[in-house]
Amino acid sequence: MTFFETPGYGPKMRQLLHYSQAVRIGDRVEISGQGGWDDDLNFPESLEEEIVRAFDNVERTLATAGATWRDVVHVNSYHLPSADDSIGDAHNDVMADQLRKRMPDQPPIWTQVGVAALGAPKMRVEIRVTAIVGR
Protein backbone atom coordinates (compact mmCIF):
# COMPACT_ATOMS: atom_id res chain seq x y z
CA MET A 1 0.00 0.00 0.00
CA THR A 2 1.48 3.33 -1.10
CA PHE A 3 0.04 6.80 -0.40
CA PHE A 4 0.53 9.80 -2.68
CA GLU A 5 0.34 13.60 -2.60
CA THR A 6 -0.61 15.53 -5.74
CA PRO A 7 2.25 17.91 -6.64
CA GLY A 8 1.23 21.50 -5.95
CA TYR A 9 -1.69 21.43 -3.53
CA GLY A 10 -1.18 17.91 -2.08
CA PRO A 11 1.47 18.85 0.49
CA LYS A 12 -0.71 21.80 1.61
CA MET A 13 -3.71 19.51 2.13
CA ARG A 14 -1.58 17.04 4.06
CA GLN A 15 -0.25 19.84 6.27
CA LEU A 16 -3.62 21.54 6.78
CA LEU A 17 -5.95 18.55 7.10
CA HIS A 18 -3.66 15.50 7.48
CA TYR A 19 -4.81 13.39 4.53
CA SER A 20 -3.34 11.92 1.36
CA GLN A 21 -4.64 12.48 -2.17
CA ALA A 22 -4.40 8.85 -3.34
CA VAL A 23 -3.55 5.32 -2.31
CA ARG A 24 -2.47 2.44 -4.54
CA ILE A 25 -2.94 -1.14 -3.46
CA GLY A 26 -1.71 -3.47 -6.18
CA ASP A 27 -3.46 -2.41 -9.38
CA ARG A 28 -6.25 -0.52 -7.58
CA VAL A 29 -6.03 3.27 -7.10
CA GLU A 30 -8.44 5.16 -4.84
CA ILE A 31 -8.28 8.93 -4.70
CA SER A 32 -9.72 11.38 -2.23
CA GLY A 33 -12.28 13.90 -3.46
CA GLN A 34 -10.74 16.51 -5.74
CA GLY A 35 -12.14 19.99 -5.97
CA GLY A 36 -11.75 22.62 -8.65
CA TRP A 37 -9.04 24.50 -6.76
CA ASP A 38 -5.71 25.73 -8.06
CA ASP A 39 -2.40 25.03 -6.31
CA ASP A 40 -3.07 27.94 -3.94
CA LEU A 41 -6.50 26.45 -3.07
CA ASN A 42 -8.46 29.19 -4.85
CA PHE A 43 -11.67 28.47 -6.79
CA PRO A 44 -12.76 30.03 -10.09
CA GLU A 45 -15.95 32.10 -10.32
CA SER A 46 -17.42 29.95 -13.10
CA LEU A 47 -19.06 26.63 -12.15
CA GLU A 48 -18.02 25.18 -15.52
CA GLU A 49 -14.37 26.12 -14.93
CA GLU A 50 -14.54 24.68 -11.41
CA ILE A 51 -15.82 21.33 -12.68
CA VAL A 52 -13.23 21.19 -15.49
CA ARG A 53 -10.48 22.04 -13.01
CA ALA A 54 -11.75 19.31 -10.65
CA PHE A 55 -11.44 16.82 -13.54
CA ASP A 56 -7.92 18.16 -14.20
CA ASN A 57 -7.07 17.63 -10.52
CA VAL A 58 -8.41 14.07 -10.66
CA GLU A 59 -6.13 13.49 -13.65
CA ARG A 60 -3.12 14.95 -11.83
CA THR A 61 -3.85 12.86 -8.75
CA LEU A 62 -4.29 9.66 -10.76
CA ALA A 63 -0.95 10.32 -12.48
CA THR A 64 0.87 10.50 -9.13
CA ALA A 65 -0.25 6.90 -8.50
CA GLY A 66 0.50 5.67 -12.02
CA ALA A 67 -3.06 5.73 -13.38
CA THR A 68 -5.02 7.60 -16.03
CA TRP A 69 -8.65 8.26 -16.91
CA ARG A 70 -8.49 5.09 -19.08
CA ASP A 71 -8.13 3.11 -15.83
CA VAL A 72 -11.13 4.69 -14.07
CA VAL A 73 -14.08 2.40 -13.39
CA HIS A 74 -16.12 4.38 -10.84
CA VAL A 75 -16.80 8.10 -10.37
CA ASN A 76 -18.49 9.65 -7.34
CA SER A 77 -19.37 13.34 -7.58
CA TYR A 78 -20.72 15.61 -4.88
CA HIS A 79 -22.51 18.84 -5.80
CA LEU A 80 -24.05 21.93 -4.28
CA PRO A 81 -27.27 21.79 -6.33
CA SER A 82 -28.11 24.54 -8.79
CA ALA A 83 -31.78 23.50 -9.01
CA ASP A 84 -34.46 23.05 -6.36
CA ASP A 85 -35.26 19.43 -7.12
CA SER A 86 -31.98 18.03 -8.53
CA ILE A 87 -28.30 18.70 -8.93
CA GLY A 88 -29.23 20.72 -12.00
CA ASP A 89 -28.30 20.95 -15.64
CA ALA A 90 -25.53 23.46 -14.90
CA HIS A 91 -23.65 20.58 -13.21
CA ASN A 92 -24.89 17.66 -15.32
CA ASP A 93 -24.04 19.18 -18.70
CA VAL A 94 -20.41 19.87 -17.78
CA MET A 95 -19.97 16.57 -15.92
CA ALA A 96 -21.29 14.52 -18.85
CA ASP A 97 -19.17 16.52 -21.31
CA GLN A 98 -16.02 15.89 -19.27
CA LEU A 99 -16.78 12.16 -18.88
CA ARG A 100 -17.22 11.88 -22.66
CA LYS A 101 -14.00 13.82 -23.28
CA ARG A 102 -11.83 11.96 -20.77
CA MET A 103 -13.35 8.47 -21.07
CA PRO A 104 -14.59 8.27 -24.68
CA ASP A 105 -14.28 4.50 -25.06
CA GLN A 106 -15.90 3.28 -21.85
CA PRO A 107 -18.32 5.20 -19.62
CA PRO A 108 -17.66 4.57 -15.92
CA ILE A 109 -20.24 3.78 -13.31
CA TRP A 110 -21.17 7.12 -11.75
CA THR A 111 -22.90 8.17 -8.55
CA GLN A 112 -23.96 11.81 -8.08
CA VAL A 113 -24.92 13.19 -4.69
CA GLY A 114 -26.35 16.61 -3.91
CA VAL A 115 -25.06 18.03 -0.63
CA ALA A 116 -25.65 21.08 1.54
CA ALA A 117 -21.95 21.91 1.91
CA LEU A 118 -18.49 20.70 0.87
CA GLY A 119 -15.12 20.87 2.59
CA ALA A 120 -14.06 24.39 1.60
CA PRO A 121 -15.80 27.75 1.31
CA LYS A 122 -16.93 28.52 -2.28
CA MET A 123 -16.54 24.83 -3.26
CA ARG A 124 -19.43 23.60 -5.45
CA VAL A 125 -18.21 20.21 -6.70
CA GLU A 126 -15.94 17.38 -5.55
CA ILE A 127 -14.99 14.34 -7.61
CA ARG A 128 -13.61 11.04 -6.36
CA VAL A 129 -12.68 8.02 -8.50
CA THR A 130 -11.55 4.41 -8.34
CA ALA A 131 -9.18 3.11 -11.00
CA ILE A 132 -7.88 -0.35 -11.89
CA VAL A 133 -4.52 0.11 -13.60
CA GLY A 134 -4.14 -1.86 -16.81
CA ARG A 135 -7.71 -3.15 -16.83
N, C-alpha and C positions, 0 to 999 in steps of 0.2 A: 504494500500500500504506500503510495507516494502522494504527498500533498503539493499543491502549486499555488503561486501568487502570479496574477496577471501583471506583466511589466507596466509600470506607470502608476495606476491607482491601487494595485494589489497590496503593496507594502503599507500604504496609508490605511487601507481597510483592516489589515492585520493589526496594525498599531492601534487604531481607533477602537475597533470592535472585536478584535481577537478571533478572526475566522480566516479560513483559506478560501481561495476562489475555485479550486478544483481538487478532485482526488481521482487517482487512477488505481484500479485494482485489476491486475491482469489486462484484459482487453476492454474493460468497462471504464468509462469516464463519466463522472457525475460532477456537475458544476453548481455552484451556488447561484442564486438569482442575480442577474446582471441588469443594471439599470442603464438609462441613456445618458450617463454622466461622461464628462471628459476626465482627463488625468488629474485635474484639480477638483474633481467632484462637483462641477457645475452642470446644470441642466439647460438645454436650449429652450427657447420660448415656444417653438412649434412642436405640437404633439407628434407630427409625422417625423420630424428630425429626431425627436427623442426615441421613438420606436426604432428607426433605422440605426441610430447610434447604439441602442441596446443590442440589436442584432450584431453590429460590428464588435461590441464588447464580448458577446457570446463567442464569436469567431476568434477573437484574440485569446480568450480564456481557453477555448478548446485547443488552440495551437500550443499553448504552454504545456499541455498534457499529451501532445502528439496526436490530436484528433482534428477533424474538419467537419464541416456541415454534412459531407457525404456519409459520415459515420453516425449521425444523429438519428435516433429511433423514436424519441419521445420529447415533446416540448410541453412545458407548463408555462402559462403566462398569467400574470396578475395585473389587473387594471383598475384604475379609478374610473368608473363608468362616465361616459359622456352622454348617456341617454337615461331616462327615468326607469325604463323597464328592461334594460340590457346593457351590455358593455358599450354598444353603440357602433355605428358604421365608421365613425372617425378612427376607431381602433381597428375594427375588423378589416377594413379595406387595406390599411397599411400592413397589418400582420399577414394577411393572405398574400399580398404582393411580395413581401419579403420571403415568405416560405416558398413561393413559386420561384423566386429569383435564386435563392440559396440552395434549394433542394428540388431542382427541376425534374429529376428522374424518379424520385420516390417520396411522396408526401409522408410525413411522420404521423404518429398518433399525437393528438394535441388536446390539452385540457386548458380551458380559459376559466378564470375565476375573477369576478368583480369583487373589489374590496373597498372598505371605507378609508383606509390609509395604507401607505407603504413606508419603508424604512427611513426615508429621508424627506425633508420638506421639498415641495415642488415636484416630487417624483410621481409620475402617472402610470408607469408601466415597469414591470420586472419580468425577465425571461430566464427560465431555468431549463436545462436540457440534460438528457442522458444519451451517451454515445457508446457504440460498440465498434472499436477500432478494427478495420479490415473486414467488416461484415459482408 
